[in-house]
Amino acid sequence: MLATRALDSCNPGTTPTRVPPAMPPLPKPVFCKLLGHTWQHHVEDPKTVWTANKNQCQLEQESQEEPRFYQRCVRCGIERDWDAEGA
């Protein structure tokens, strides 16, 4: 069968055959319901603005917001807030 697929892919007039997978993957929410979520830590940093001070010799950092700490499930993408100090 491997030789047949190799020959099919070499012939310009034919399309290569695809072998179906042995078992289709489970939907992500089903896996999370059965075994629980797999949480991964994330941080969204706000945009940082750098400006010069009055003397124009030193840069000062200004931030619009506080960073957001949260966890995201790797499989289903659900997010939940996470306290960085309390963890």
C-alpha positions as CSV (number, residue, x, y, z in Angstrom):
1,M,0.0,0.0,0.0
2,L,2.9,2.4,0.7
3,A,4.2,1.8,-2.8
4,T,0.8,2.6,-4.3
5,R,0.6,5.9,-2.4
6,A,4.1,6.8,-3.5
7,L,3.3,6.0,-7.2
8,D,0.1,8.0,-7.0
9,S,1.9,11.0,-5.7
10,C,4.5,10.8,-8.4
11,N,1.9,10.7,-11.3
12,P,0.9,14.3,-12.2
13,G,-2.6,13.3,-13.3
14,T,-3.7,11.6,-10.0
15,T,-4.3,12.9,-6.5
16,P,-2.5,11.3,-3.6
17,T,-4.7,9.1,-1.4
18,R,-5.2,10.0,2.3
19,V,-5.3,7.5,5.0
20,P,-8.0,8.2,7.7
21,P,-6.9,8.4,11.3
22,A,-7.4,5.3,13.4
23,M,-9.7,7.2,15.9
24,P,-11.0,10.7,15.7
25,P,-9.9,13.0,18.5
26,L,-12.3,13.7,21.3
27,P,-13.8,17.2,21.4
28,K,-11.9,19.4,23.9
29,P,-14.8,20.1,26.3
30,V,-15.4,16.4,26.7
31,F,-11.8,15.9,27.8
32,C,-12.1,18.7,30.3
33,K,-15.3,17.4,31.7
34,L,-13.9,13.9,32.2
35,L,-10.3,14.7,33.5
36,G,-10.5,18.4,34.4
37,H,-8.9,21.5,32.9
38,T,-5.2,21.9,32.2
39,W,-4.5,25.5,33.4
40,Q,-1.7,27.6,32.0
41,H,-0.7,30.9,33.5
42,H,-0.9,34.1,31.3
43,V,-0.2,37.8,31.9
44,E,-1.5,40.6,29.7
45,D,0.8,43.5,30.1
46,P,-0.6,46.9,29.2
47,K,1.1,49.2,26.7
48,T,4.1,50.9,28.3
49,V,4.9,54.4,27.3
50,W,8.4,55.8,27.7
51,T,8.8,59.6,28.0
52,A,11.7,61.9,28.8
53,N,11.7,63.8,32.1
54,K,12.0,67.6,32.4
55,N,15.7,67.6,31.9
56,Q,15.5,65.4,28.8
57,C,18.2,63.2,30.2
58,Q,16.3,60.3,31.8
59,L,13.5,58.1,30.5
60,E,10.4,57.6,32.7
61,Q,8.0,54.6,32.3
62,E,4.3,55.2,32.3
63,S,1.7,52.5,32.2
64,Q,-2.0,52.9,31.4
65,E,-3.3,50.0,33.4
66,E,-2.3,47.3,35.8
67,P,-1.2,43.9,34.3
68,R,-3.9,41.3,34.2
69,F,-3.1,37.8,35.6
70,Y,-5.2,35.0,34.5
71,Q,-5.3,31.3,33.7
72,R,-6.4,29.7,30.4
73,C,-7.3,26.1,29.8
74,V,-5.0,24.7,27.1
75,R,-7.7,22.4,25.7
76,C,-10.9,24.4,25.7
77,G,-9.7,28.0,26.1
78,I,-11.8,28.9,29.1
79,E,-10.2,31.8,31.1
80,R,-10.4,32.5,34.8
81,D,-8.8,35.4,36.9
82,W,-5.8,34.6,39.0
83,D,-4.3,36.5,41.9
84,A,-0.6,36.5,41.4
85,E,0.2,37.4,45.1
86,G,-2.2,34.8,46.6
87,A,-1.1,31.9,44.5
